[in-house]
């Protein structure tokens, strides 16, 4: 569905197919619209999708902005009313405003390449005479990302500029490490534990998952009896966790190998302050027991070295259901703060993680 920068709906392109199943990966959509219909689009937001879970592939309708309307558009009707939770880049003119902000800090040599657009971020690559730079915008509940990147130093990407909910980053060399071998993953663990064990910085508006704050936030889930029993146990579980000696510190929030590009840890929008081992489950998710058996000792040894006398193995046992409950909180916050048409990405995640937390509690007794 196409609109002007002023929001006037013009019509729709015919349906076409792209190879990626990921709705938020819009670069192939932009390329296909150019190649098939000779029109340059900026994707703003999803309008509707097929009811799929997980939300991979299938028919999707986007609202996209254009400068010059093409001929031969199909008739289309789009609700133009604004929504209070709509992302700044999801409104006509929003992406252009963000690019104009970035242009204050770099000499762009060509048009921006829009890579990702969804409820949690806009990511665009901007060409310059030396190398590309990266523009990323996030919603208000993730607006602390720039401040965290500013403080984490060499483990994170190099920051060119930041503002409220938007960062401009230097290009990071290397490849995304989704398929990194165990040896490289062990290095990731050791480097991150080193940062966490020395962290002593304060960041404004950083999500707070420390004991009292976490328990207060989790009270939203007391409707389910099995969850209520788990919440009643939380103070005792947190007390036992504290006895293990692994501290509350900076949490990356989405610490998996795919968020390493080369030797750089990227994507800090999910970060917060809480128990250090909140970062452990994402790293092992879906990798199997042999993978965990090989790398859990690396994590344990790193913390025993950082905090002599600590018991990270017991801490990992105790924290497992709390970490899953944290994931449920994260997805609940997503859904509460994004517009309904974008719920397709997250609508079942909260329930899934609550169920996982309940199951982990049964396997991780105090």
GUZA-702658 format. One record per residue: residue in one letter; residue number from 1; z, x, y of N, C-alpha, C in turn. Coordinates in steps of 0.2 Angstrom, whole numbers, plus 5000, padded with zeros to 4 digits. Layout:
  kolmi  guti   n.Z   n.X   n.Y  ca.Z  ca.X  ca.Y   c.Z   c.X   c.Y
      A   NUM     Z     X     Y     Z     X     Y     Z     X     Y
...
***
This chain:
  kolmi  guti   n.Z   n.X   n.Y  ca.Z  ca.X  ca.Y   c.Z   c.X   c.Y
      X     1  5000  5004  4994  5000  5000  5000  5000  5005  5006
      X     2  4995  5003  5011  4995  5008  5016  4997  5005  5023
      X     3  5000  5009  5027  5002  5007  5034  5001  5012  5039
      X     4  5001  5010  5045  5000  5015  5051  5007  5018  5052
      X     5  5007  5023  5057  5013  5026  5059  5018  5021  5063
      X     6  5014  5016  5065  5018  5010  5069  5021  5005  5064
      X     7  5019  5005  5058  5021  5001  5053  5017  4995  5051
      X     8  5011  4995  5054  5006  4989  5053  5003  4990  5046
      X     9  5004  4985  5042  5001  4985  5035  4994  4984  5035
      X    10  4990  4988  5032  4983  4988  5032  4979  4985  5026
      X    11  4983  4986  5020  4980  4984  5014  4982  4989  5008
      X    12  4978  4989  5003  4980  4994  4997  4974  4997  4994
      X    13  4975  5003  4992  4970  5006  4988  4970  5003  4981
      X    14  4964  5003  4977  4964  5001  4970  4969  5005  4966
      X    15  4971  5002  4961  4976  5006  4956  4972  5012  4953
      X    16  4976  5018  4953  4973  5024  4950  4979  5027  4946
      X    17  4977  5032  4942  4981  5035  4937  4982  5042  4939
      X    18  4988  5045  4938  4990  5052  4939  4993  5054  4933
      X    19  4993  5061  4932  4996  5064  4925  5003  5064  4925
      X    20  5007  5065  4930  5014  5065  4930  5017  5059  4928
      X    21  5023  5059  4924  5026  5052  4923  5032  5051  4928
      X    22  5033  5056  4932  5039  5056  4937  5037  5053  4943
      X    23  5040  5047  4945  5038  5043  4951  5040  5047  4957
      X    24  5045  5051  4957  5047  5055  4963  5042  5061  4965
      X    25  5038  5063  4960  5034  5069  4961  5027  5066  4964
      X    26  5027  5066  4971  5021  5062  4974  5015  5067  4975
      X    27  5016  5073  4974  5010  5078  4976  5004  5076  4972
      X    28  5004  5074  4966  4998  5072  4962  4996  5065  4965
      X    29  5000  5061  4968  4998  5055  4970  4994  5056  4977
      X    30  4996  5060  4981  4993  5062  4987  4986  5065  4986
      X    31  4986  5070  4981  4980  5073  4979  4975  5068  4976
      X    32  4977  5064  4972  4972  5059  4969  4969  5054  4974
      X    33  4974  5052  4979  4971  5047  4984  4966  5051  4988
      X    34  4967  5057  4990  4962  5061  4994  4955  5062  4990
      X    35  4956  5064  4983  4950  5065  4979  4946  5059  4978
      X    36  4949  5053  4976  4946  5047  4974  4944  5043  4980
      X    37  4948  5043  4985  4946  5038  4991  4945  5042  4998
      X    38  4946  5048  4998  4945  5052  5004  4950  5050  5009
      X    39  4956  5049  5007  4961  5047  5012  4967  5051  5011
      X    40  4970  5053  5017  4976  5057  5017  4982  5053  5018
      X    41  4986  5053  5013  4992  5048  5013  4999  5052  5014
      X    42  5004  5049  5017  5010  5052  5016  5015  5046  5013
      X    43  5017  5048  5007  5021  5043  5003  5028  5042  5006
      X    44  5029  5036  5008  5036  5034  5011  5041  5032  5006
      X    45  5040  5027  5002  5045  5024  4997  5042  5020  4992
      X    46  5045  5019  4987  5043  5014  4981  5044  5007  4984
      X    47  5040  5003  4982  5040  4996  4983  5042  4992  4977
      X    48  5039  4993  4972  5041  4990  4965  5039  4995  4959
      X    49  5042  4993  4954  5040  4997  4948  5040  4993  4942
      X    50  5038  4995  4936  5039  4992  4930  5046  4993  4928
      X    51  5049  4988  4924  5056  4989  4922  5056  4994  4916
      X    52  5057  5000  4917  5057  5005  4912  5064  5009  4912
      X    53  5066  5011  4907  5072  5015  4906  5071  5020  4900
      X    54  5072  5026  4901  5072  5030  4908  5066  5028  4912
      X    55  5067  5030  4919  5062  5028  4923  5056  5033  4924
      X    56  5053  5034  4918  5047  5039  4918  5041  5035  4916
      X    57  5036  5036  4921  5029  5033  4920  5029  5026  4921
      X    58  5023  5023  4920  5022  5016  4921  5020  5015  4928
      X    59  5018  5008  4929  5015  5006  4935  5020  5007  4941
      X    60  5018  5009  4947  5023  5009  4953  5018  5008  4959
      X    61  5021  5004  4963  5018  5003  4970  5022  5007  4975
      X    62  5018  5011  4979  5021  5015  4985  5019  5012  4991
      X    63  5023  5013  4997  5021  5012  5003  5019  5019  5006
      X    64  5013  5019  5009  5011  5026  5011  5008  5025  5018
      X    65  5009  5030  5022  5007  5030  5029  5000  5034  5029
      X    66  4996  5032  5034  4989  5035  5035  4988  5035  5043
      X    67  4984  5040  5045  4982  5040  5052  4975  5036  5053
      X    68  4970  5037  5048  4964  5034  5049  4963  5029  5044
      X    69  4963  5022  5045  4962  5017  5039  4955  5018  5036
      X    70  4955  5018  5030  4948  5018  5026  4945  5011  5026
      X    71  4939  5011  5024  4936  5004  5023  4937  5002  5015
      X    72  4936  4995  5014  4936  4993  5007  4943  4992  5004
      X    73  4948  4992  5008  4955  4991  5006  4956  4984  5003
      X    74  4960  4984  4998  4962  4977  4995  4967  4974  4999
      X    75  4967  4967  4999  4972  4964  5003  4979  4965  5000
      X    76  4984  4966  5004  4991  4968  5001  4996  4965  5006
      X    77  5002  4962  5003  5007  4960  5007  5013  4964  5006
      X    78  5016  4966  5011  5022  4971  5011  5028  4968  5015
      X    79  5034  4967  5013  5039  4965  5017  5041  4971  5022
      X    80  5040  4970  5028  5041  4975  5033  5048  4975  5036
      X    81  5053  4971  5034  5059  4971  5037  5063  4978  5035
      X    82  5067  4980  5039  5070  4987  5038  5076  4985  5034
      X    83  5079  4990  5031  5085  4990  5027  5090  4995  5029
      X    84  5096  4993  5030  5101  4998  5033  5102  5004  5029
      X    85  5100  5004  5022  5101  5010  5018  5094  5014  5017
      X    86  5089  5012  5021  5083  5015  5020  5083  5023  5023
      X    87  5080  5027  5019  5080  5034  5021  5076  5035  5027
      X    88  5078  5040  5031  5074  5042  5037  5067  5043  5036
      X    89  5065  5047  5030  5058  5048  5028  5054  5042  5025
      X    90  5058  5037  5023  5055  5031  5020  5052  5026  5025
      X    91  5053  5028  5032  5051  5023  5037  5044  5026  5040
      X    92  5040  5022  5042  5034  5025  5045  5035  5030  5051
      X    93  5032  5036  5051  5033  5041  5056  5039  5045  5054
      X    94  5043  5044  5049  5049  5048  5047  5047  5055  5045
      X    95  5043  5055  5041  5041  5062  5038  5038  5066  5044
      X    96  5034  5063  5048  5031  5067  5054  5037  5070  5058
      X    97  5042  5066  5059  5048  5068  5063  5051  5074  5060
      X    98  5052  5074  5054  5055  5079  5050  5051  5086  5051
      X    99  5044  5085  5050  5040  5091  5051  5040  5093  5058
      X   100  5040  5089  5063  5041  5091  5070  5047  5095  5071
      X   101  5053  5093  5068  5059  5097  5068  5058  5104  5065
      X   102  5055  5104  5060  5054  5111  5056  5050  5115  5061
      X   103  5045  5112  5064  5040  5116  5068  5043  5120  5074
      X   104  5049  5118  5075  5053  5122  5081  5055  5129  5078
      X   105  5055  5130  5072  5058  5136  5069  5052  5141  5066
      X   106  5047  5138  5064  5041  5142  5061  5035  5140  5064
      X   107  5030  5145  5063  5023  5144  5065  5019  5141  5059
      X   108  5018  5135  5059  5015  5132  5053  5007  5133  5054
      X   109  5004  5135  5049  4997  5136  5049  4992  5131  5046
      X   110  4995  5126  5043  4991  5120  5040  4996  5114  5039
      X   111  4993  5109  5036  4996  5103  5035  5002  5104  5030
      X   112  5007  5100  5031  5013  5100  5026  5010  5097  5019
      X   113  5013  5100  5014  5012  5097  5007  5018  5094  5004
      X   114  5017  5087  5004  5023  5083  5002  5023  5084  4994
      X   115  5029  5086  4992  5030  5087  4984  5034  5081  4981
      X   116  5040  5079  4984  5044  5075  4981  5047  5070  4986
      X   117  5047  5063  4985  5049  5058  4989  5053  5053  4985
      X   118  5059  5052  4986  5063  5047  4982  5069  5045  4986
      X   119  5074  5042  4983  5080  5040  4987  5084  5045  4988
      X   120  5084  5051  4985  5089  5056  4986  5086  5062  4990
      X   121  5079  5062  4991  5077  5068  4995  5069  5067  4997
      X   122  5067  5071  5002  5061  5072  5003  5060  5080  5003
      X   123  5055  5082  4999  5054  5089  4999  5046  5091  5001
      X   124  5045  5095  5005  5038  5097  5008  5038  5104  5008
      X   125  5032  5107  5007  5031  5114  5008  5026  5115  5014
      X   126  5028  5119  5018  5025  5120  5025  5022  5127  5024
      X   127  5015  5128  5025  5012  5135  5025  5013  5138  5032
      X   128  5015  5145  5031  5015  5149  5037  5011  5155  5036
      X   129  5010  5160  5041  5006  5165  5040  5008  5170  5035
      X   130  5015  5170  5033  5017  5175  5028  5018  5172  5021
      X   131  5021  5167  5021  5023  5163  5015  5025  5156  5016
      X   132  5025  5152  5011  5027  5145  5013  5035  5144  5014
      X   133  5037  5139  5018  5044  5138  5019  5045  5131  5016
      X   134  5051  5129  5015  5053  5123  5012  5057  5118  5016
      X   135  5054  5112  5017  5058  5107  5021  5061  5102  5016
      X   136  5068  5101  5017  5071  5096  5012  5075  5092  5017
      X   137  5075  5085  5016  5079  5080  5019  5083  5076  5014
      X   138  5089  5075  5015  5093  5071  5010  5097  5065  5014
      X   139  5099  5060  5010  5103  5055  5013  5110  5057  5016
      X   140  5113  5052  5020  5119  5054  5023  5125  5057  5019
      X   141  5125  5054  5013  5130  5055  5008  5129  5062  5005
      X   142  5124  5065  5006  5122  5072  5004  5121  5077  5010
      X   143  5123  5075  5016  5121  5079  5022  5125  5085  5023
      X   144  5130  5087  5018  5133  5093  5018  5129  5099  5015
      X   145  5124  5097  5012  5120  5103  5009  5119  5109  5013
      X   146  5116  5108  5019  5115  5114  5023  5121  5118  5025
      X   147  5127  5115  5026  5133  5119  5027  5135  5123  5021
      X   148  5134  5120  5015  5136  5124  5009  5131  5129  5008
      X   149  5124  5128  5009  5120  5134  5008  5121  5139  5013
      X   150  5123  5137  5019  5125  5142  5024  5131  5147  5022
      X   151  5135  5144  5018  5141  5148  5016  5141  5152  5009
      X   152  5137  5149  5005  5137  5152  4998  5134  5159  4997
      X   153  5130  5161  5002  5127  5168  5002  5122  5169  4997
      X   154  5121  5175  4994  5116  5177  4991  5114  5173  4984
      X   155  5119  5169  4982  5117  5166  4976  5113  5160  4977
      X   156  5113  5158  4984  5109  5152  4986  5102  5154  4989
      X   157  5098  5149  4991  5092  5151  4995  5094  5153  5002
      X   158  5089  5157  5005  5090  5159  5012  5088  5153  5017
      X   159  5093  5152  5022  5092  5146  5026  5089  5148  5033
      X   160  5084  5145  5035  5081  5146  5041  5084  5142  5047
      X   161  5085  5136  5045  5088  5131  5050  5091  5125  5046
      X   162  5096  5122  5049  5099  5116  5047  5101  5111  5052
      X   163  5101  5105  5050  5103  5099  5055  5106  5094  5050
      X   164  5108  5089  5053  5111  5083  5049  5107  5081  5044
      X   165  5108  5083  5038  5104  5080  5032  5098  5083  5031
      X   166  5096  5089  5034  5089  5092  5033  5090  5099  5034
      X   167  5087  5103  5029  5087  5110  5029  5079  5113  5029
      X   168  5079  5119  5032  5072  5123  5031  5074  5129  5028
      X   169  5071  5130  5022  5073  5136  5018  5067  5141  5017
      X   170  5069  5147  5016  5064  5152  5015  5061  5151  5008
      X   171  5055  5153  5006  5052  5153  4999  5056  5157  4995
      X   172  5058  5154  4989  5061  5158  4983  5056  5160  4978
      X   173  5056  5167  4977  5051  5169  4972  5054  5168  4965
      X   174  5049  5168  4960  5051  5167  4953  5049  5160  4951
      X   175  5051  5158  4945  5049  5152  4941  5056  5148  4940
      X   176  5055  5142  4940  5061  5137  4938  5063  5139  4931
      X   177  5070  5139  4930  5072  5142  4923  5074  5137  4918
      X   178  5070  5132  4918  5072  5126  4913  5072  5129  4906
      X   179  5068  5134  4904  5068  5137  4897  5070  5144  4897
      X   180  5075  5145  4901  5078  5152  4901  5081  5154  4895
      X   181  5081  5160  4892  5084  5162  4886  5092  5162  4887
      X   182  5095  5163  4882  5103  5163  4882  5105  5168  4886
      X   183  5102  5174  4886  5105  5180  4890  5104  5179  4897
      X   184  5099  5176  4899  5098  5174  4907  5103  5168  4908
      X   185  5104  5164  4904  5109  5158  4905  5116  5161  4906
      X   186  5118  5166  4902  5124  5169  4902  5125  5172  4909
      X   187  5120  5176  4912  5121  5179  4918  5122  5173  4923
      X   188  5118  5167  4923  5120  5162  4928  5127  5160  4928
      X   189  5130  5159  4922  5137  5157  4921  5141  5162  4925
      X   190  5140  5169  4923  5145  5174  4926  5144  5174  4933
      X   191  5138  5173  4936  5137  5174  4943  5141  5168  4947
      X   192  5140  5162  4944  5143  5156  4947  5151  5156  4946
      X   193  5154  5158  4941  5161  5159  4940  5163  5164  4945
      X   194  5160  5169  4946  5162  5174  4951  5162  5171  4958
      X   195  5157  5167  4960  5158  5163  4967  5163  5158  4967
      X   196  5164  5154  4962  5169  5149  4961  5176  5152  4962
      X   197  5177  5158  4958  5184  5160  4958  5186  5164  4965
      X   198  5181  5165  4969  5183  5168  4975  5182  5163  4981
      X   199  5180  5157  4980  5179  5152  4985  5185  5151  4989
      X   200  5185  5151  4996  5190  5149  5000  5188  5146  5007
      X   201  5182  5143  5007  5179  5141  5013  5180  5133  5013
      X   202  5180  5131  5019  5180  5123  5020  5174  5121  5023
      X   203  5171  5115  5020  5165  5112  5023  5166  5105  5025
      X   204  5164  5103  5031  5166  5097  5033  5162  5092  5029
      X   205  5165  5086  5027  5162  5080  5024  5160  5082  5017
      X   206  5162  5087  5014  5161  5089  5007  5164  5083  5002
      X   207  5161  5080  4998  5164  5076  4993  5170  5079  4990
      X   208  5175  5075  4989  5182  5077  4987  5183  5074  4980
      X   209  5183  5078  4975  5185  5076  4968  5191  5079  4966
      X   210  5196  5082  4970  5202  5084  4968  5206  5078  4966
      X   211  5212  5080  4963  5216  5075  4959  5217  5068  4963
      X   212  5220  5068  4968  5222  5062  4972  5216  5058  4974
      X   213  5211  5061  4977  5205  5058  4979  5201  5055  4973
      X   214  5201  5059  4968  5197  5057  4962  5200  5051  4959
      X   215  5206  5051  4958  5210  5045  4955  5208  5039  4959
      X   216  5209  5040  4966  5208  5034  4971  5201  5031  4970
      X   217  5196  5036  4970  5189  5034  4969  5187  5030  4962
      X   218  5191  5033  4957  5189  5030  4950  5192  5023  4949
      X   219  5196  5021  4954  5199  5014  4953  5194  5009  4953
      X   220  5188  5010  4956  5183  5005  4956  5181  5003  4949
      X   221  5183  5007  4944  5180  5005  4937  5186  5002  4933
      X   222  5191  5000  4936  5197  4997  4932  5195  4990  4929
      X   223  5189  4987  4930  5188  4981  4927  5187  4981  4920
      X   224  5185  4986  4917  5184  4987  4910  5191  4989  4907
      X   225  5194  4986  4902  5200  4987  4899  5200  4995  4896
      X   226  5195  4997  4893  5195  5003  4890  5195  5009  4895
      X   227  5192  5007  4901  5192  5012  4907  5198  5012  4910
      X   228  5201  5006  4910  5208  5005  4914  5213  5010  4910
      X   229  5213  5010  4903  5217  5014  4899  5216  5022  4901
      X   230  5210  5023  4902  5208  5030  4903  5211  5032  4910
      X   231  5210  5027  4915  5212  5029  4922  5220  5029  4922
      X   232  5223  5025  4918  5231  5026  4918  5233  5033  4915
      X   233  5229  5036  4911  5230  5043  4908  5228  5048  4913
      X   234  5224  5047  4918  5222  5052  4922  5227  5057  4925
      X   235  5232  5054  4928  5237  5059  4931  5240  5064  4926
      X   236  5241  5062  4920  5244  5066  4915  5238  5071  4913
      X   237  5232  5069  4912  5227  5073  4910  5226  5078  4916
      X   238  5226  5076  4922  5225  5081  4927  5231  5086  4927
      X   239  5237  5084  4926  5243  5089  4926  5242  5094  4920
      X   240  5240  5091  4914  5238  5096  4909  5233  5101  4911
      X   241  5228  5098  4914  5222  5103  4916  5224  5108  4921
      X   242  5229  5106  4926  5231  5111  4930  5235  5117  4927
      X   243  5239  5115  4922  5242  5120  4918  5238  5126  4915
      X   244  5231  5124  4914  5227  5129  4911  5225  5135  4916
      X   245  5226  5134  4922  5225  5139  4927  5218  5140  4930
      X   246  5213  5136  4928  5207  5136  4931  5207  5132  4937
      X   247  5205  5134  4943  5206  5131  4949  5202  5125  4951
      X   248  5204  5122  4956  5199  5117  4960  5196  5122  4965
      X   249  5189  5121  4966  5185  5125  4970  5179  5122  4971
      X   250  5174  5125  4974  5167  5123  4975  5164  5121  4968
      X   251  5161  5115  4968  5157  5113  4962  5150  5112  4965
      X   252  5145  5115  4961  5138  5114  4963  5136  5107  4962
      X   253  5138  5103  4956  5137  5096  4955  5131  5095  4951
      X   254  5126  5099  4950  5120  5098  4946  5118  5105  4943
      X   255  5123  5108  4940  5123  5115  4938  5119  5116  4931
      X   256  5112  5116  4931  5109  5117  4925  5103  5122  4926
      X   257  5101  5125  4921  5096  5131  4922  5090  5129  4926
      X   258  5088  5123  4926  5082  5121  4930  5083  5121  4937
      X   259  5089  5121  4939  5091  5122  4946  5092  5130  4948
      X   260  5090  5134  4944  5089  5141  4945  5082  5142  4946
      X   261  5080  5145  4952  5073  5148  4953  5073  5155  4953
      X   262  5070  5159  4948  5072  5166  4948  5079  5167  4947
      X   263  5082  5171  4952  5089  5172  4952  5093  5168  4957
      X   264  5090  5163  4960  5093  5159  4965  5095  5152  4963
      X   265  5101  5150  4964  5103  5144  4963  5101  5139  4969
      X   266  5097  5134  4967  5095  5129  4972  5098  5122  4971
      X   267  5096  5118  4976  5098  5111  4976  5106  5110  4976
      X   268  5109  5110  4982  5116  5110  4983  5118  5103  4986
      X   269  5114  5098  4985  5115  5091  4988  5121  5088  4985
      X   270  5122  5089  4978  5127  5086  4974  5133  5090  4974
      X   271  5134  5095  4978  5140  5099  4978  5146  5095  4981
      X   272  5152  5098  4979  5158  5095  4981  5164  5099  4980
      X   273  5170  5097  4981  5176  5101  4979  5180  5098  4974
      X   274  5181  5101  4968  5185  5099  4963  5186  5104  4957
      X   275  5187  5102  4951  5189  5106  4946  5183  5111  4944
      X   276  5184  5117  4944  5178  5122  4942  5174  5119  4936
      X   277  5177  5117  4931  5173  5115  4925  5169  5109  4925
      X   278  5170  5105  4931  5165  5099  4932  5158  5102  4931
      X   279  5156  5108  4933  5150  5110  4932  5147  5112  4925
      X   280  5152  5112  4920  5150  5114  4914  5146  5109  4910
      X   281  5147  5102  4910  5143  5098  4905  5136  5098  4907
      X   282  5134  5098  4913  5127  5098  4915  5123  5104  4912
      X   283  5127  5110  4912  5123  5116  4909  5122  5115  4902
      X   284  5126  5111  4898  5125  5111  4891  5121  5104  4889
      X   285  5120  5100  4893  5117  5093  4892  5111  5094  4888
      X   286  5111  5091  4882  5105  5090  4878  5103  5097  4874
      X   287  5107  5102  4875  5105  5108  4872  5107  5110  4865
      X   288  5112  5106  4862  5114  5106  4855  5120  5110  4854
      X   289  5123  5110  4848  5129  5113  4847  5128  5121  4846
      X   290  5123  5123  4844  5122  5130  4843  5122  5134  4850
      X   291  5118  5130  4854  5118  5133  4861  5125  5133  4864
      X   292  5129  5128  4864  5135  5128  4866  5140  5134  4863
      X   293  5139  5134  4857  5143  5139  4853  5142  5146  4855
      X   294  5135  5147  4857  5133  5154  4860  5136  5155  4867
      X   295  5136  5150  4871  5137  5151  4878  5144  5149  4881
      X   296  5148  5145  4877  5155  5143  4879  5159  5149  4879
      X   297  5159  5154  4874  5163  5160  4875  5162  5164  4881
      X   298  5155  5164  4884  5154  5167  4890  5157  5164  4896
      X   299  5157  5158  4896  5161  5154  4901  5168  5155  4901
      X   300  5171  5155  4895  5178  5156  4894  5180  5163  4896
      X   301  5176  5168  4894  5178  5175  4895  5178  5176  4903
      X   302  5173  5173  4906  5172  5174  4913  5178  5172  4917
      X   303  5181  5166  4915  5186  5163  4919  5193  5167  4917
      X   304  5193  5169  4910  5199  5173  4909  5199  5180  4913
      X   305  5194  5182  4914  5193  5189  4918  5195  5187  4925
      X   306  5192  5181  4928  5194  5180  4935  5201  5177  4936
      X   307  5204  5174  4931  5211  5172  4932  5214  5174  4926
      X   308  5217  5180  4925  5221  5182  4919  5226  5177  4918
      X   309  5227  5176  4911  5232  5171  4909  5229  5164  4908
      X   310  5224  5162  4911  5221  5155  4911  5218  5154  4904
      X   311  5218  5147  4903  5215  5145  4896  5209  5140  4897
      X   312  5203  5143  4899  5198  5139  4900  5195  5135  4894
      X   313  5196  5137  4888  5194  5133  4882  5198  5127  4882
      X   314  5204  5127  4883  5208  5120  4883  5206  5116  4889
      X   315  5205  5120  4895  5203  5116  4901  5196  5112  4900
      X   316  5192  5115  4896  5185  5112  4895  5186  5106  4891
      X   317  5191  5106  4886  5193  5101  4881  5195  5095  4886
      X   318  5200  5097  4890  5203  5091  4894  5199  5088  4899
      X   319  5195  5092  4902  5191  5090  4908  5185  5086  4906
      X   320  5183  5086  4899  5177  5083  4897  5176  5075  4899
      X   321  5181  5071  4898  5180  5064  4900  5181  5063  4908
      X   322  5184  5068  4911  5185  5067  4918  5178  5069  4921
      X   323  5175  5074  4919  5168  5076  4921  5163  5071  4920
      X   324  5163  5067  4915  5159  5062  4914  5160  5056  4918
      X   325  5167  5055  4920  5168  5049  4925  5166  5051  4932
      X   326  5166  5058  4933  5164  5060  4940  5156  5058  4940
      X   327  5153  5059  4935  5145  5058  4935  5145  5050  4936
      X   328  5149  5046  4933  5148  5039  4934  5150  5037  4942
      X   329  5154  5041  4945  5156  5040  4952  5150  5042  4956
      X   330  5147  5047  4954  5141  5049  4958  5135  5044  4958
      X   331  5134  5041  4952  5128  5037  4952  5130  5030  4955
      X   332  5137  5028  4955  5139  5022  4958  5138  5023  4966
      X   333  5139  5029  4969  5138  5030  4976  5131  5030  4977
      X   334  5127  5033  4973  5119  5032  4974  5117  5025  4975
      X   335  5119  5021  4970  5117  5014  4970  5120  5010  4976
      X   336  5126  5012  4978  5129  5008  4984  5126  5010  4991
      X   337  5122  5016  4991  5120  5019  4997  5112  5019  4998
      X   338  5108  5016  4993  5101  5017  4993  5099  5009  4993
      X   339  5093  5008  4996  5090  5001  4996  5088  4999  4989
      X   340  5088  4993  4988  5087  4990  4981  5081  4992  4978
      X   341  5075  4993  4981  5069  4994  4978  5069  5001  4975
      X   342  5074  5006  4977  5075  5012  4974  5080  5013  4968
      X   343  5083  5007  4967  5088  5007  4961  5085  5008  4955
      X   344  5079  5008  4954  5076  5009  4948  5077  5016  4944
      X   345  5079  5021  4948  5080  5027  4946  5087  5028  4943
      X   346  5092  5023  4945  5099  5025  4943  5103  5018  4941
      X   347  5099  5013  4940  5103  5007  4939  5107  5006  4932
      X   348  5106  5011  4927  5110  5011  4921  5114  5017  4920
      X   349  5113  5021  4925  5117  5028  4924  5124  5027  4925
      X   350  5127  5023  4929  5134  5022  4930  5137  5020  4923
      X   351  5134  5015  4921  5137  5012  4914  5137  5017  4909
      X   352  5131  5021  4908  5130  5026  4903  5136  5031  4904
      X   353  5137  5033  4910  5142  5039  4910  5149  5036  4909
      X   354  5151  5030  4911  5157  5027  4909  5158  5027  4902
      X   355  5153  5024  4898  5153  5024  4891  5154  5031  4888
      X   356  5151  5036  4891  5152  5043  4888  5159  5045  4890
      X   357  5162  5044  4896  5168  5046  4897  5173  5043  4892
      X   358  5173  5036  4891  5177  5033  4886  5177  5036  4879
      X   359  5171  5038  4877  5170  5041  4871  5173  5048  4870
      X   360  5172  5052  4876  5175  5059  4876  5182  5059  4876
      X   361  5185  5054  4879  5192  5053  4880  5195  5053  4872
      X   362  5192  5049  4868  5194  5048  4861  5193  5054  4857
      X   363  5189  5059  4859  5188  5065  4856  5192  5071  4859
      X   364  5195  5069  4865  5198  5075  4869  5205  5073  4870
      X   365  5209  5071  4865  5216  5069  4867  5220  5074  4870
      X   366  5225  5072  4874  5230  5076  4877  5234  5080  4873
***
